Amino acid sequence: MKATQQLHDLGQSLWLDNITREILDNGTLQRYIAELSVTGLTSNPTIFNEAIGSGYYDAAIREKAKAGKSGETLFIDIALEDLRRAADLFAPTHEKTSGVDGWVSMEVSPLLAADTAGTIAAAKDIFGAAQRSNLFVKIPGTPEGVPAIEEAIFAGVPVNVTLLFSREQYLAAAEAYLRGIERRVLAGLSPVVESVASVFVSRWDRALGADVPAELHNRLGIATSGRTYRAYLDLLASDRWKKLAAQGAHPQRLLWASTGTKDPKLSPNLYVEALAAPDTVDTMPEKTLLAFAKDGKVGVAMAADGGDAEALLAQFARAGVDVDALAAKLQVDGARAFVDSWNELMQRIATKSAALAAA
């Protein structure tokens, strides 16, 4: 049995952190679903920027540019065309799991990161335009994003909360989700609005590099994840959540993001193997998915109490690492990186549109 199937059987969903029109056209995504237990996918501006740069979208860009579309409008059209096709491939999983699994994700413009009202409006527009019930709108779990998460959930828009790094950032996103569902219940609306909370893992270790003792190298991402996983399970065991669950609400599942390794000396399966946990999602870059399917190993599931996470975090503190400060920096840096990728994407689309329309 493939390691991917074993992970699925353990109760974790495997999502692909990639989408291109090419893997839709040539059947690669369908094969990953059939052979590698892939049950969803995520996307972001960087992924689309690279895909559009390949030239594979030139015909579509030319057609839309000649029809008078440009910039963000043109991009959203192209992205949603791909995501609708992917959503349809995952529709059987979505139906079989009563909406818990089988999702695709589309990001609101990172330029709206500090604009709560703008984010809410964009989330509603994207979900409405997608015309697919299994499309998450990605909203960053920044201080400005948290109110938008609550309002989107209250409005019935499924949300993938991104850019979470620490337990505290996760809990802020979870609180927003709970408030949104509670408000729906009070308003007599359905309590079922799906959400995931995406906790980024590998960026912790890339941020530190070799600035800590050798025995702590590449261990901070897993340690903070263990701490967050414990908080996730504690929340699901709380009276507050049990009351909502009794009324039919579904949990906001914890999602592990940024699970690929960059250091060639590390096993490509490092984070995937360490983060095997029931009732969670692991979204993997294509390279990581293929490496794990080839020679990954599924051992025991993550410890419900976080295992040695707190002991490890204490070691990092003694080594001079301020985890809270680093979490805040990683979130700010992550938001800035998404803005940079978005601007590059818009510039690429503008350049291509002009050249292709003229041709």
VOBA-1610 file (N, C-alpha, C; in pm, whole numbers, padded with zeros to 5 digits, always signed):
BEGIN
Met+00084-00119+00000Met+00000+00000+00000Met+00088+00125+00000Lys+00057+00220-00089Lys+00135+00344-00096Lys+00125+00420+00036Ala+00232+00495+00066Ala+00233+00575+00189Ala+00120+00678+00187Thr+00087+00728+00069Thr-00021+00826+00060Thr-00154+00764+00102Gln-00178+00640+00064Gln-00301+00571+00105Gln-00300+00545+00255Gln-00184+00509+00308Gln-00174+00487+00453Gln-00206+00614+00530Leu-00156+00726+00479Leu-00184+00855+00545Leu-00333+00886+00538His-00393+00859+00423His-00537+00879+00407His-00614+00790+00504Asp-00572+00665+00516Asp-00640+00571+00606Asp-00625+00612+00753Leu-00517+00682+00785Leu-00497+00731+00921Leu-00596+00843+00954Gly-00654+00903+00851Gly-00755+01006+00873Gly-00712+01145+00832Gln-00599+01154+00761Gln-00550+01284+00716Gln-00580+01300+00567Ser-00626+01419+00528Ser-00650+01448+00387Ser-00522+01496+00322Leu-00496+01449+00201Leu-00379+01492+00123Leu-00426+01583+00012Trp-00380+01706+00014Trp-00413+01801-00091Trp-00287+01840-00165Leu-00303+01869-00292Leu-00192+01913-00375Leu-00179+02065-00365Asp-00059+02112-00338Asp-00035+02256-00333Asp+00013+02301-00471Asn-00077+02292-00567Asn-00041+02330-00704Asn-00165+02320-00792Ile-00173+02404-00892Ile-00271+02387-00999Ile-00218+02457-01123Thr-00227+02387-01236Thr-00198+02447-01366Thr-00299+02388-01464Arg-00324+02460-01570Arg-00415+02408-01672Arg-00356+02283-01737Glu-00223+02277-01739Glu-00158+02162-01801Glu-00189+02032-01728Ile-00185+02032-01592Ile-00211+01907-01520Ile-00359+01871-01524Leu-00444+01969-01558Leu-00584+01938-01583Leu-00602+01876-01721Asp-00534+01936-01820Asp-00549+01889-01958Asp-00489+01751-01981Asn-00373+01725-01920Asn-00304+01598-01950Asn-00340+01483-01856Gly-00434+01508-01765Gly-00481+01401-01678Gly-00399+01377-01553Thr-00296+01459-01530Thr-00210+01438-01413Thr-00289+01451-01283Leu-00372+01553-01271Leu-00448+01570-01148Leu-00544+01453-01126Gln-00610+01409-01232Gln-00699+01294-01219Gln-00621+01171-01173Arg-00499+01155-01222Arg-00416+01040-01182Arg-00376+01050-01035Tyr-00344+01170-00990Tyr-00309+01187-00849Tyr-00428+01151-00759Ile-00548+01186-00804Ile-00668+01151-00728Ile-00684+01000-00721Ala-00668+00935-00836Ala-00691+00791-00844Ala-00580+00709-00779Glu-00456+00756-00792Glu-00342+00672-00751Glu-00273+00717-00623Leu-00286+00846-00585Leu-00211+00898-00471Leu-00301+00953-00361Ser-00430+00921-00365Ser-00524+00957-00258Ser-00537+01108-00239Val-00514+01185-00344Val-00528+01331-00335Val-00677+01365-00336Thr-00720+01446-00237Thr-00863+01475-00222Thr-00893+01625-00221Gly-00797+01708-00266Gly-00819+01852-00273Gly-00692+01920-00321Leu-00701+02053-00338Leu-00580+02126-00375Leu-00590+02270-00329Thr-00473+02334-00323Thr-00465+02476-00290Thr-00387+02548-00400Ser-00408+02679-00407Ser-00336+02760-00504Ser-00298+02891-00437Asn-00208+02965-00500Asn-00170+03098-00451Asn-00113+03178-00567Pro-00091+03308-00550Pro-00042+03390-00661Pro+00090+03342-00720Thr+00179+03289-00636Thr+00308+03241-00686Thr+00289+03124-00781Ile+00200+03032-00744Ile+00173+02916-00829Ile+00118+02960-00964Phe+00021+03051-00963Phe-00038+03097-01089Phe+00062+03179-01170Asn+00146+03257-01102Asn+00245+03336-01173Asn+00339+03246-01252Glu+00386+03140-01188Glu+00476+03046-01256Glu+00405+02975-01370Ala+00279+02937-01347Ala+00204+02866-01451Ala+00180+02955-01572Ile+00141+03079-01549Ile+00114+03171-01659Ile+00243+03206-01733Gly+00354+03209-01661Gly+00483+03236-01725Gly+00528+03127-01820Ser+00469+03006-01808Ser+00510+02894-01893Ser+00465+02910-02038Gly+00370+03000-02062Gly+00317+03017-02197Gly+00194+02934-02224Tyr+00158+02847-02132Tyr+00046+02756-02152Tyr-00088+02831-02157Tyr-00091+02952-02099Tyr-00215+03028-02093Tyr-00223+03138-02198Asp-00128+03141-02290Asp-00122+03253-02384Asp-00250+03268-02466Ala-00305+03156-02512Ala-00425+03165-02595Ala-00542+03223-02516Ala-00555+03180-02392Ala-00664+03229-02307Ala-00646+03377-02277Ile-00521+03418-02250Ile-00495+03559-02221Ile-00525+03645-02344Arg-00483+03599-02462Arg-00508+03674-02585Arg-00659+03694-02605Glu-00734+03587-02587Glu-00879+03594-02608Glu-00945+03693-02512Lys-00906+03686-02385Lys-00968+03773-02284Lys-00923+03918-02301Ala-00796+03937-02337Ala-00747+04073-02359Ala-00820+04138-02477Lys-00843+04063-02582Lys-00914+04117-02698Lys-01059+04148-02664Ala-01113+04077-02561Ala-01250+04103-02516Ala-01257+04221-02420Gly-01140+04282-02394Gly-01138+04402-02310Gly-01107+04377-02164Lys-01073+04255-02128Lys-01042+04225-01988Lys-00893+04247-01961Ser-00861+04283-01837Ser-00722+04309-01803Ser-00701+04289-01653Gly-00573+04285-01615Gly-00535+04285-01475Gly-00604+04180-01390Glu-00651+04223-01275Glu-00710+04132-01177Glu-00833+04061-01233Thr-00916+04131-01310Thr-01035+04070-01367Thr-00999+03956-01460Leu-00899+03979-01545Leu-00854+03874-01637Leu-00800+03756-01561Phe-00718+03784-01459Phe-00659+03674-01382Phe-00765+03591-01312Ile-00860+03656-01246Ile-00963+03583-01173Ile-01043+03494-01269Asp-01070+03545-01388Asp-01139+03464-01490Asp-01061+03336-01519Ile-00931+03351-01545Ile-00847+03236-01579Ile-00837+03139-01461Ala-00811+03194-01343Ala-00795+03109-01225Ala-00921+03031-01196Leu-01035+03097-01203Leu-01161+03028-01172Leu-01197+02924-01278Glu-01156+02946-01401Glu-01178+02842-01503Glu-01106+02714-01463Asp-00981+02727-01419Asp-00905+02609-01375Asp-00965+02549-01248Leu-00997+02635-01154Leu-01044+02586-01024Leu-01181+02520-01035Arg-01266+02567-01126Arg-01394+02499-01146Arg-01372+02357-01197Arg-01278+02341-01290Arg-01249+02207-01341Arg-01195+02117-01232Ala-01104+02171-01150Ala-01051+02092-01040Ala-01160+02060-00939Ala-01244+02158-00909Ala-01353+02135-00813Ala-01445+02024-00861Asp-01468+02016-00991Asp-01554+01911-01044Asp-01488+01773-01028Leu-01356+01767-01042Leu-01287+01640-01020Leu-01298+01593-00875Phe-01302+01690-00783Phe-01311+01655-00641Phe-01455+01647-00592Ala-01551+01675-00679Ala-01692+01675-00637Ala-01737+01543-00577Pro-01698+01426-00633Pro-01740+01300-00571Pro-01691+01286-00426Thr-01567+01329-00400Thr-01514+01326-00263Thr-01592+01423-00175His-01620+01540-00228His-01695+01641-00153His-01831+01587-00111Glu-01898+01520-00204Glu-02031+01465-00175Glu-02021+01348-00077Lys-01924+01261-00099Lys-01908+01142-00015Lys-01879+01179+00130Thr-01805+01288+00152Thr-01766+01329+00288Thr-01859+01436+00345Ser-01973+01456+00281Ser-02071+01557+00327Ser-02010+01696+00338Gly-01920+01728+00244Gly-01862+01861+00238Gly-01736+01882+00319Val-01691+01781+00391Val-01571+01798+00473Val-01446+01803+00387Asp-01441+01723+00281Asp-01321+01712+00198Asp-01358+01744+00053Gly-01257+01740-00035Gly-01281+01763-00176Gly-01285+01909-00215Trp-01193+01989-00158Trp-01194+02134-00176Trp-01082+02184-00266Val-01107+02298-00330Val-01004+02377-00397Val-01006+02516-00334Ser-00900+02594-00354Ser-00890+02724-00287Ser-00847+02834-00382Met-00904+02952-00363Met-00872+03071-00442Met-00846+03187-00348Glu-00739+03258-00370Glu-00697+03366-00280Glu-00763+03500-00313Val-00802+03574-00210Val-00838+03715-00234Val-00707+03790-00261Ser-00718+03905-00325Ser-00599+03983-00356Ser-00521+04015-00229Pro-00390+03981-00226Pro-00307+04015-00110Pro-00300+04166-00084Leu-00333+04247-00184Leu-00332+04392-00166Leu-00439+04436-00067Leu-00533+04346-00038Leu-00641+04378+00056Leu-00610+04333+00199Ala-00489+04289+00224Ala-00454+04231+00353Ala-00486+04323+00471Ala-00473+04453+00452Ala-00501+04548+00561Ala-00639+04613+00547Asp-00719+04560+00455Asp-00851+04619+00426Asp-00959+04516+00459Thr-01013+04524+00579Thr-01112+04425+00623Thr-01236+04427+00535Ala-01291+04544+00513Ala-01413+04555+00432Ala-01390+04509+00289Gly-01274+04547+00232Gly-01242+04505+00097Gly-01226+04355+00085Thr-01167+04293+00188Thr-01149+04148+00189Thr-01284+04077+00193Ile-01374+04125+00276Ile-01507+04064+00286Ile-01579+04070+00151Ala-01576+04188+00088Ala-01642+04205-00041Ala-01581+04114-00147Ala-01447+04107-00150Ala-01378+04023-00249Ala-01409+03875-00227Ala-01413+03832-00101Ala-01443+03692-00070Ala-01582+03654-00121Lys-01679+03740-00098Lys-01815+03713-00146Lys-01819+03709-00298Asp-01748+03802-00363Asp-01748+03808-00510Asp-01685+03682-00570Ile-01572+03640-00515Ile-01502+03523-00569Ile-01586+03398-00552Phe-01643+03379-00433Phe-01724+03259-00409Phe-01847+03259-00500Gly-01909+03375-00517Gly-02025+03383-00604Gly-01990+03355-00749Ala-01878+03409-00794Ala-01836+03391-00933Ala-01793+03247-00962Ala-01739+03179-00862Ala-01690+03042-00881Ala-01803+02946-00916Gln-01919+02966-00856Gln-02034+02878-00878Gln-02002+02732-00847Arg-01922+02712-00746Arg-01889+02577-00699Arg-01895+02578-00547Ser-01969+02484-00490Ser-01984+02481-00344Ser-01858+02435-00274Asn-01765+02371-00348Asn-01643+02319-00286Asn-01521+02406-00318Leu-01542+02538-00320Leu-01430+02631-00336Leu-01414+02714-00210Phe-01297+02704-00148Phe-01261+02788-00035Phe-01207+02922-00087Val-01241+03028-00017Val-01174+03156-00041Val-01067+03172+00066Lys-00946+03200+00022Lys-00834+03211+00116Lys-00825+03355+00169Ile-00830+03366+00303Ile-00819+03495+00370Ile-00705+03484+00472Pro-00611+03578+00473Pro-00500+03568+00569Pro-00547+03589+00712Gly-00487+03512+00803Gly-00522+03523+00945Gly-00445+03632+01016Thr-00427+03745+00947Thr-00361+03861+01006Thr-00461+03933+01098Pro-00415+04026+01181Pro-00510+04100+01266Pro-00623+04164+01187Glu-00592+04216+01066Glu-00696+04278+00984Glu-00784+04172+00917Gly-00726+04053+00895Gly-00802+03947+00829Gly-00901+03876+00919Val-00873+03874+01050Val-00958+03798+01144Val-01103+03845+01140Pro-01133+03976+01144Pro-01274+04018+01134Pro-01338+03977+01001Ala-01260+03977+00894Ala-01312+03937+00764Ala-01347+03789+00763Ile-01269+03708+00834Ile-01298+03565+00844Ile-01434+03543+00910Glu-01456+03611+01022Glu-01584+03598+01091Glu-01700+03639+01001Glu-01687+03752+00933Glu-01796+03802+00850Glu-01821+03711+00730Ala-01713+03657+00671Ala-01729+03566+00557Ala-01801+03439+00600Ile-01762+03383+00714Ile-01829+03263+00765Ile-01976+03294+00792Phe-02004+03406+00856Phe-02143+03444+00884Phe-02222+03456+00754Ala-02157+03504+00648Ala-02223+03521+00518Ala-02235+03390+00441Gly-02179+03281+00496Gly-02189+03151+00430Gly-02080+03125+00329Val-01970+03201+00335Val-01857+03182+00243Val-01755+03089+00308Pro-01726+02973+00249Pro-01625+02883+00306Pro-01486+02948+00300Val-01410+02935+00408Val-01283+03008+00419Val-01166+02914+00450Asn-01060+02932+00373Asn-00930+02874+00405Asn-00847+02986+00466Val-00825+02980+00596Val-00747+03085+00664Val-00599+03056+00641Thr-00527+03153+00585Thr-00386+03131+00553Thr-00296+03213+00645Leu-00166+03190+00627Leu-00062+03266+00697Leu-00072+03257+00849Leu-00101+03139+00899Leu-00097+03115+01043Leu+00035+03043+01075Phe+00097+03083+01183Phe+00225+03023+01221Phe+00225+02968+01363Ser+00163+03037+01454Ser+00171+02998+01596Ser+00037+02951+01649Arg+00041+02894+01768Arg-00082+02854+01836Arg-00174+02974+01855Glu-00119+03085+01894Glu-00201+03204+01920Glu-00267+03256+01793Gln-00194+03255+01683Gln-00254+03298+01557Gln-00363+03201+01513Tyr-00339+03073+01532Tyr-00442+02974+01501Tyr-00567+02997+01585Leu-00550+03017+01715Leu-00665+03035+01804Leu-00745+03160+01768Ala-00678+03265+01721Ala-00750+03385+01678Ala-00838+03353+01557Ala-00786+03273+01465Ala-00864+03233+01347Ala-00979+03141+01388Ala-00952+03050+01480Ala-01056+02958+01527Ala-01167+03034+01598Glu-01130+03134+01675Glu-01229+03217+01745Glu-01318+03289+01643Ala-01259+03340+01536Ala-01338+03407+01433Ala-01436+03310+01368Tyr-01390+03189+01344Tyr-01478+03087+01286Tyr-01594+03054+01380Leu-01562+03034+01508Leu-01666+03003+01606Leu-01769+03115+01615Arg-01721+03239+01620Arg-01814+03351+01629Arg-01905+03357+01506Gly-01849+03333+01390Gly-01929+03334+01268Gly-02038+03228+01271Ile-02003+03108+01316Ile-02102+02999+01324Ile-02206+03030+01431Glu-02161+03079+01547Glu-02256+03112+01655Glu-02356+03218+01610Arg-02309+03316+01536Arg-02399+03420+01485Arg-02499+03362+01386Arg-02456+03265+01306Arg-02548+03201+01212Arg-02657+03125+01288Val-02618+03057+01393Val-02717+02983+01473Val-02820+03079+01532Leu-02772+03190+01589Leu-02862+03289+01648Leu-02955+03350+01543Ala-02908+03357+01419Ala-02988+03415+01311Ala-03079+03312+01244Gly-03075+03189+01293Gly-03158+03085+01236Gly-03106+03029+01105Leu-02976+03048+01079Leu-02914+02998+00957Leu-02845+02864+00982Ser-02812+02794+00876Ser-02744+02665+00889Ser-02607+02685+00955Pro-02571+02598+01050Pro-02439+02610+01114Pro-02327+02546+01031Val-02361+02493+00916Val-02259+02424+00834Val-02200+02520+00732Val-02085+02575+00765Val-02002+02651+00671Val-01860+02601+00693Glu-01802+02540+00593Glu-01673+02473+00612Glu-01557+02573+00617Ser-01451+02531+00685Ser-01331+02614+00693Ser-01212+02526+00729Val-01094+02570+00687Val-00969+02511+00735Val-00880+02624+00784Ala-00792+02591+00877Ala-00696+02688+00931Ala-00557+02640+00893Ser-00491+02713+00804Ser-00363+02669+00745Ser-00244+02720+00825Val-00174+02625+00887Val-00056+02655+00969Val+00069+02625+00887Phe+00152+02726+00866Phe+00272+02712+00784Phe+00386+02656+00870Val+00457+02559+00816Val+00552+02482+00897Val+00698+02511+00864Ser+00740+02487+00741Ser+00883+02490+00710Ser+00945+02628+00721Arg+00862+02732+00710Arg+00919+02869+00713Arg+00984+02900+00848Trp+00938+02836+00954Trp+01003+02854+01085Trp+01151+02817+01076Asp+01176+02700+01020Asp+01314+02650+01017Asp+01399+02726+00917Arg+01339+02769+00807Arg+01416+02849+00710Arg+01452+02985+00770Ala+01364+03037+00856Ala+01392+03167+00917Ala+01511+03159+01013Leu+01524+03047+01083Leu+01633+03033+01180Leu+01763+02988+01116Gly+01752+02900+01017Gly+01873+02847+00956Gly+01964+02783+01060Ala+02090+02823+01059Ala+02189+02767+01152Ala+02211+02855+01273Asp+02118+02945+01303Asp+02134+03039+01414Asp+02101+02980+01550Val+02082+02849+01556Val+02056+02780+01683Val+02150+02660+01690Pro+02167+02601+01810Pro+02254+02483+01821Pro+02212+02373+01724Ala+02310+02293+01683Ala+02287+02191+01580Ala+02174+02096+01615Glu+02160+02064+01745Glu+02055+01969+01783Glu+01913+02025+01766Leu+01904+02157+01741Leu+01773+02220+01722Leu+01744+02254+01576His+01837+02223+01488His+01815+02254+01347His+01692+02181+01293Asn+01608+02254+01219Asn+01491+02198+01150Asn+01392+02128+01245Arg+01380+02183+01366Arg+01287+02124+01463Arg+01182+02223+01513Leu+01198+02350+01482Leu+01104+02449+01535Leu+00967+02439+01468Gly+00964+02417+01337Gly+00836+02406+01267Gly+00751+02293+01321Ile+00813+02180+01346Ile+00741+02064+01399Ile+00698+02089+01543Ala+00784+02154+01622Ala+00750+02183+01762Ala+00630+02277+01771Thr+00631+02385+01693Thr+00517+02477+01699Thr+00390+02410+01646Ser+00406+02320+01551Ser+00289+02246+01501Ser+00232+02154+01608Gly+00319+02089+01685Gly+00271+02004+01794Gly+00194+02084+01898Arg+00244+02200+01930Arg+00174+02289+02025Arg+00037+02329+01970Thr+00034+02363+01842Thr-00092+02406+01780Thr-00191+02290+01770Tyr-00141+02171+01739Tyr-00229+02053+01729Tyr-00297+02025+01862Arg-00224+02040+01971Arg-00284+02020+02103Arg-00395+02122+02126Ala-00371+02248+02090Ala-00474+02352+02106Ala-00597+02321+02021Tyr-00574+02268+01901Tyr-00683+02228+01811Tyr-00771+02121+01876Leu-00707+02018+01930Leu-00783+01909+01994Leu-00852+01957+02121Asp-00785+02045+02195Asp-00847+02101+02316Asp-00974+02179+02280Leu-00968+02254+02171Leu-01084+02332+02130Leu-01199+02239+02092Leu-01168+02130+02020Leu-01273+02037+01979Leu-01333+01963+02098Ala-01261+01959+02209Ala-01311+01893+02330Ala-01385+01991+02421Ser-01389+02119+02384Ser-01448+02220+02471Ser-01600+02215+02467Asp-01663+02261+02575Asp-01809+02267+02581Asp-01864+02360+02474Arg-01792+02467+02449Arg-01838+02562+02347Arg-01851+02496+02211Trp-01747+02419+02172Trp-01755+02352+02044Trp-01859+02240+02045Lys-01865+02163+02151Lys-01961+02053+02158Lys-02104+02102+02140Lys-02133+02220+02191Lys-02267+02277+02176Lys-02296+02305+02029Leu-02198+02361+01956Leu-02217+02387+01814Leu-02224+02258+01734Ala-02139+02161+01770Ala-02140+02032+01700Ala-02275+01963+01715Ala-02334+01975+01833Ala-02465+01913+01857Ala-02573+01974+01768Gln-02548+02096+01723Gln-02644+02163+01634Gln-02611+02139+01487Gly-02505+02060+01461Gly-02473+02020+01325Gly-02351+02084+01264Ala-02282+02172+01338Ala-02164+02239+01282Ala-02051+02140+01259His-01970+02169+01158His-01851+02089+01129His-01727+02161+01183Pro-01626+02088+01229Pro-01505+02153+01279Pro-01431+02229+01168Gln-01364+02335+01208Gln-01269+02401+01120Gln-01141+02318+01127Arg-01112+02243+01022Arg-00998+02150+01030Arg-00865+02224+01024Leu-00769+02167+01094Leu-00632+02218+01092Leu-00563+02168+00966Leu-00495+02258+00897Leu-00426+02223+00773Leu-00278+02257+00786Trp-00192+02162+00750Trp-00048+02186+00749Trp-00008+02236+00611Ala+00050+02354+00606Ala+00095+02414+00480Ala+00246+02432+00484Ser+00304+02460+00369Ser+00449+02479+00361Ser+00521+02357+00418Thr+00486+02239+00363Thr+00542+02114+00416Thr+00653+02056+00328Gly+00698+02133+00229Gly+00811+02088+00150Gly+00942+02134+00213Thr+01048+02056+00194Thr+01180+02094+00245Thr+01262+02158+00133Lys+01343+02257+00168Lys+01428+02324+00070Lys+01572+02275+00076Asp+01615+02230+00194Asp+01753+02186+00214Asp+01770+02046+00153Pro+01857+02030+00051Pro+01874+01898-00012Pro+01929+01793+00083Lys+01986+01836+00197Lys+02038+01738+00293Lys+01927+01678+00380Leu+01809+01739+00375Leu+01697+01689+00453Leu+01614+01591+00372Ser+01550+01498+00440Ser+01454+01410+00373Ser+01337+01495+00323Pro+01294+01475+00199Pro+01178+01551+00150Pro+01050+01517+00226Asn+01055+01408+00302Asn+00937+01362+00376Asn+00937+01406+00522Leu+01035+01489+00562Leu+01052+01525+00702Leu+00923+01575+00767Tyr+00864+01677+00708Tyr+00746+01738+00771Tyr+00622+01651+00753Val+00608+01590+00638Val+00489+01507+00614Val+00482+01393+00715Glu+00594+01326+00737Glu+00594+01214+00830Glu+00569+01259+00973Ala+00623+01374+01010Ala+00608+01423+01148Ala+00468+01474+01176Leu+00396+01516+01071Leu+00266+01582+01090Leu+00149+01490+01057Ala+00172+01361+01054Ala+00063+01267+01029Ala-00034+01272+01147Ala-00155+01318+01123Ala-00251+01338+01232Ala-00393+01324+01180Pro-00477+01248+01249Pro-00617+01234+01207Pro-00690+01368+01208Asp-00790+01379+01123Asp-00878+01496+01118Asp-00802+01625+01087Thr-00695+01613+01011Thr-00621+01730+00962Thr-00601+01715+00812Val-00543+01819+00752Val-00511+01820+00610Val-00362+01849+00596Asp-00297+01784+00499Asp-00159+01821+00464Asp-00160+01857+00317Thr-00131+01983+00285Thr-00124+02024+00145Thr+00024+02027+00104Met+00057+01948+00002Met+00197+01923-00033Met+00229+01977-00173Pro+00347+02038-00189Pro+00394+02067-00325Pro+00404+01936-00403Glu+00396+01946-00534Glu+00397+01826-00618Glu+00521+01741-00593Lys+00636+01805-00582Lys+00760+01732-00559Lys+00755+01654-00428Thr+00698+01714-00324Thr+00688+01648-00194Thr+00589+01532-00201Leu+00477+01553-00267Leu+00378+01446-00282Leu+00438+01324-00350Leu+00511+01345-00458Leu+00570+01233-00532Leu+00679+01164-00452Ala+00759+01241-00379Ala+00864+01181-00295Ala+00803+01098-00184Phe+00697+01150-00121Phe+00633+01077-00013Phe+00566+00950-00065Ala+00502+00957-00181Ala+00438+00840-00239Ala+00542+00732-00271Lys+00663+00776-00308Lys+00768+00682-00349Lys+00829+00610-00230Asp+00868+00683-00126Asp+00940+00616-00017Asp+00907+00672+00121Gly+00791+00737+00135Gly+00752+00787+00266Gly+00712+00675+00360Lys+00714+00706+00488Lys+00675+00607+00590Lys+00576+00672+00685Val+00469+00599+00714Val+00369+00646+00808Val+00384+00567+00937Gly+00429+00635+01041Gly+00444+00569+01171Gly+00325+00598+01259Val+00350+00628+01384Val+00242+00661+01476Val+00194+00804+01448Ala+00069+00828+01480Ala+00013+00961+01459Ala+00073+01059+01559Met+00062+01188+01529Met+00107+01291+01621Met+00041+01272+01757Ala+00118+01298+01861Ala+00065+01285+01996Ala-00041+01392+02021Ala-00152+01352+02081Ala-00262+01445+02106Ala-00219+01558+02200Asp-00122+01530+02287Asp-00077+01634+02381Asp+00041+01714+02328Gly+00073+01696+02199Gly+00184+01769+02140Gly+00318+01701+02157Gly+00320+01588+02226Gly+00446+01515+02245Gly+00550+01598+02317Asp+00669+01606+02258Asp+00779+01680+02321Asp+00784+01826+02277Ala+00672+01877+02220Ala+00673+02012+02165Ala+00712+02117+02268Glu+00653+02112+02386Glu+00681+02216+02486Glu+00826+02208+02535Ala+00877+02086+02552Ala+01017+02072+02594Ala+01111+02128+02488Leu+01080+02102+02362Leu+01162+02156+02253Leu+01154+02308+02248Leu+01034+02361+02264Leu+01018+02506+02260Leu+01091+02574+02376Ala+01099+02505+02488Ala+01177+02557+02600Ala+01325+02563+02565Gln+01373+02464+02491Gln+01512+02465+02446Gln+01538+02582+02351Phe+01442+02607+02262Phe+01458+02720+02171Phe+01461+02852+02249Ala+01377+02861+02351Ala+01376+02984+02433Ala+01511+03004+02500Arg+01568+02896+02551Arg+01700+02907+02616Arg+01808+02943+02515Ala+01784+02909+02387Ala+01880+02942+02282Ala+01859+03084+02229Gly+01764+03157+02291Gly+01743+03297+02255Gly+01638+03322+02148Val+01556+03221+02118Val+01452+03237+02016Val+01322+03283+02081Asp+01274+03399+02042Asp+01145+03450+02088Asp+01039+03404+01989Val+00970+03295+02023Val+00877+03232+01929Val+00763+03326+01891Asp+00709+03399+01986Asp+00597+03490+01956Asp+00639+03600+01861Ala+00756+03658+01886Ala+00806+03765+01798Ala+00834+03711+01658Leu+00890+03590+01653Leu+00920+03531+01522Leu+00791+03497+01447Ala+00689+03452+01519Ala+00561+03422+01454Ala+00502+03548+01391Ala+00508+03658+01463Ala+00456+03785+01411Ala+00534+03828+01288Lys+00667+03812+01294Lys+00751+03850+01179Lys+00722+03761+01058Leu+00706+03632+01081Leu+00679+03540+00971Leu+00546+03573+00904Gln+00447+03613+00983Gln+00318+03649+00925Gln+00329+03776+00841Val+00397+03876+00894Val+00417+04001+00819Val+00497+03976+00692Asp+00606+03898+00704Asp+00690+03868+00588Asp+00612+03787+00485Gly+00528+03694+00533Gly+00449+03613+00442Gly+00350+03696+00364Ala+00284+03790+00433Ala+00189+03878+00366Ala+00261+03964+00262Arg+00380+04012+00297Arg+00457+04094+00203Arg+00500+04012+00081Ala+00538+03888+00103Ala+00580+03801-00007Ala+00463+03775-00103Phe+00343+03757-00047Phe+00226+03736-00132Phe+00196+03861-00215Val+00215+03979-00155Val+00196+04104-00229Val+00296+04112-00344Asp+00421+04078-00316Asp+00524+04081-00422Asp+00487+03986-00535Ser+00442+03863-00499Ser+00404+03766-00601Ser+00284+03815-00681Trp+00189+03878-00613Trp+00070+03930-00680Trp+00109+04040-00779Asn+00197+04130-00736Asn+00240+04238-00825Asn+00314+04184-00947Glu+00397+04083-00925Glu+00467+04019-01036Glu+00367+03955-01132Leu+00265+03890-01074Leu+00162+03826-01155Leu+00087+03929-01239Met+00047+04040-01177Met-00026+04143-01251Met+00061+04203-01362Gln+00190+04222-01334Gln+00281+04276-01435Gln+00298+04177-01550Arg+00307+04050-01517Arg+00322+03948-01622Arg+00197+03945-01711Ile+00081+03952-01649Ile-00044+03951-01725Ile-00054+04074-01813Ala-00017+04191-01759Ala-00023+04314-01838Ala+00069+04306-01959Thr+00192+04258-01938Thr+00289+04248-02047Thr+00241+04150-02153Lys+00196+04032-02106Lys+00148+03931-02200Lys+00024+03978-02275Ser-00067+04042-02203Ser-00191+04087-02266Ser-00161+04183-02380Ala-00072+04278-02355Ala-00038+04377-02457Ala+00026+04310-02579Ala+00121+04220-02552Ala+00193+04155-02662Ala+00102+04062-02741Leu+00020+03984-02671Leu-00063+03885-02739Leu-00179+03951-02812Ala-00236+04055-02754Ala-00346+04124-02822Ala-00297+04191-02949Ala-00176+04247-02942Ala-00119+04312-03060Ala-00090+04210-03170Ala-00042+04092-03130Ala-00010+03987-03227Ala-00136+03931-03291
//
